[in-house]
Amino acid sequence: MNHSLQTIPLLNLSLAFIPVLITIFILYQWSLRSGNALYAISRMLVQLLLIGYLLTYIFESDSSGIVLLILFVMVFSSSWIALGTVAEKRQELFKYALVSIAFGGGFTLLLITQAVLALDPWYSAQSMIPIAGMIFANAMNSVSLATERLNAETGRGVPYDAARKIALQSSLIPVINSLFAVGLVSLPGMMTGQILSGVSPLIAARYQIMVMCMVFGAAGIATASFLVLVRHIFEKVLADE
């Protein structure tokens, strides 16, 4: 296994948009949000092309300052996006989401990069940034799901302690399902990419175990921290009802 991952010609890549267009057509026919889906696809294209050029520059710069700046942007952005499900409380909850994601994701990132992988240098952009992206994205999704569920439960008068348990359990469903499915239903992104690049499946499996642990841990710690920090806000909502 020493073959390298092939470069996809642009013409071949364009074929990947066939199922995308079919799905958007279905959404349009069913009077659903086809425009939003089209916007999301367009935004994805622009963002990925830009990040491709940006990462090339970052990897070549070998600057710890730039890496730390990127990490800050990730935490800030993920904290704001996570609260999109409760737009009316977004500004009030933002600082708590920021602290929670920074704590849960930052702790996990530090452990994985400095103890498990022992990066040299410690800020190695080629490893640090992709790993941070996975960690903060999953923490963001979990906090977002928990916030939506907590808001719904307290909105119908469920006591905070009960609502918190429901919110945490619901937020971890996607991650726990992925733990059950990995290796049986799916070969996740990192493992698939490494195998396609010619890495031994046994080595790829070790990296995927690391990824699954860090994703679950970051999501759980960040969400639990958030639910503890926002208690007084939602208890006030319950008291006012």
GIKASUL-V732485 format. One record per residue. RES is the residue in one small letter. PSI is psi as a letter, one per 40 degrees, with the letter a starting at -180 (none if undefined). D_CENTER is the distance of its C-alpha to the mean C-alpha in Angstrom with 1 decimal. Layout:
RES;PSI;D_CENTER / RES;PSI;D_CENTER
This chain:
m;g;30.8 / n;e;31.0 / h;i;30.1 / s;i;27.5 / l;h;24.9 / q;i;26.8 / t;h;26.2 / i;h;25.6 / p;i;28.4 / l;d;27.4 / l;d;29.8 / n;d;28.1 / l;d;24.6 / s;d;26.0 / l;d;26.8 / a;e;23.1 / f;e;23.3 / i;d;26.0 / p;d;23.9 / v;d;21.8 / l;d;25.1 / i;d;26.4 / t;d;23.5 / i;d;24.0 / f;d;27.7 / i;d;27.3 / l;d;25.3 / y;d;28.1 / q;d;30.8 / w;e;29.5 / s;f;29.3 / l;a;25.6 / r;g;23.2 / s;d;23.8 / g;d;23.9 / n;d;20.4 / a;d;19.2 / l;d;21.3 / y;d;20.0 / a;d;16.4 / i;d;17.6 / s;d;19.7 / r;d;17.0 / m;d;14.8 / l;d;18.0 / v;d;18.8 / q;d;15.5 / l;d;15.3 / l;d;19.0 / l;d;18.8 / i;d;16.1 / g;d;18.2 / y;d;21.2 / l;d;19.5 / l;d;18.1 / t;d;21.6 / y;d;23.1 / i;d;20.9 / f;d;21.6 / e;d;25.2 / s;d;25.5 / d;f;24.8 / s;h;24.3 / s;d;22.7 / g;d;22.9 / i;d;20.8 / v;d;18.1 / l;d;18.1 / l;d;18.1 / i;d;15.0 / l;d;13.3 / f;d;14.8 / v;d;13.7 / m;d;10.0 / v;d;10.6 / f;d;13.0 / s;d;11.1 / s;d;8.0 / s;d;10.8 / w;d;12.8 / i;d;10.6 / a;d;9.8 / l;e;13.6 / g;d;14.3 / t;e;15.5 / v;g;18.2 / a;d;19.5 / e;d;22.8 / k;e;21.4 / r;d;18.7 / q;d;20.8 / e;d;22.2 / l;e;18.9 / f;d;17.0 / k;d;18.5 / y;d;17.6 / a;d;13.9 / l;d;14.2 / v;d;16.2 / s;d;14.1 / i;d;10.7 / a;d;13.0 / f;d;14.9 / g;d;12.6 / g;d;10.2 / g;d;13.3 / f;d;15.5 / t;d;13.4 / l;d;13.0 / l;d;16.7 / l;d;17.7 / i;d;16.1 / t;d;17.2 / q;d;20.6 / a;d;21.7 / v;d;20.3 / l;d;20.3 / a;f;22.7 / l;i;21.8 / d;h;24.9 / p;i;24.8 / w;d;22.2 / y;e;20.3 / s;h;20.4 / a;d;18.2 / q;d;17.9 / s;d;16.2 / m;d;14.7 / i;d;12.7 / p;d;10.9 / i;d;10.3 / a;d;9.2 / g;d;6.6 / m;d;5.3 / i;d;6.1 / f;d;5.2 / a;d;1.6 / n;d;3.2 / a;d;5.9 / m;d;5.6 / n;d;5.8 / s;d;8.3 / v;d;10.2 / s;d;10.5 / l;d;12.0 / a;d;14.1 / t;d;15.4 / e;d;16.4 / r;d;18.2 / l;d;19.7 / n;d;21.1 / a;d;22.5 / e;d;24.1 / t;d;25.7 / g;d;26.7 / r;e;28.9 / g;e;30.4 / v;h;28.6 / p;i;29.2 / y;d;26.3 / d;d;26.3 / a;d;26.2 / a;d;23.5 / r;d;21.3 / k;d;21.7 / i;d;20.9 / a;d;17.8 / l;d;16.4 / q;d;17.5 / s;d;16.1 / s;d;12.6 / l;e;12.6 / i;d;14.2 / p;d;11.4 / v;d;10.6 / i;d;14.4 / n;d;15.3 / s;d;13.4 / l;d;15.4 / f;d;18.5 / a;d;18.0 / v;h;17.1 / g;d;20.4 / l;d;22.1 / v;d;20.3 / s;i;17.8 / l;h;17.5 / p;i;13.9 / g;d;13.0 / m;d;14.0 / m;d;17.1 / t;d;18.1 / g;d;17.9 / q;d;19.9 / i;d;22.4 / l;d;22.9 / s;e;23.6 / g;e;26.3 / v;i;24.8 / s;h;26.4 / p;d;24.5 / l;d;25.4 / i;d;23.7 / a;d;20.6 / a;d;20.5 / r;d;20.5 / y;d;17.5 / q;d;15.7 / i;d;16.9 / m;d;15.5 / v;d;12.0 / m;d;12.3 / c;d;13.9 / m;d;11.4 / v;d;8.4 / f;d;11.0 / g;d;12.5 / a;d;9.9 / a;d;8.9 / g;d;12.6 / i;d;13.9 / a;d;11.9 / t;d;12.7 / a;d;16.2 / s;d;16.8 / f;d;16.0 / l;d;18.3 / v;d;20.9 / l;d;20.9 / v;e;21.2 / r;d;23.9 / h;d;26.7 / i;d;25.3 / f;d;25.1 / e;d;28.3 / k;d;30.0 / v;d;29.0 / l;d;30.5 / a;d;33.6 / d;e;34.1 / e;none;34.2
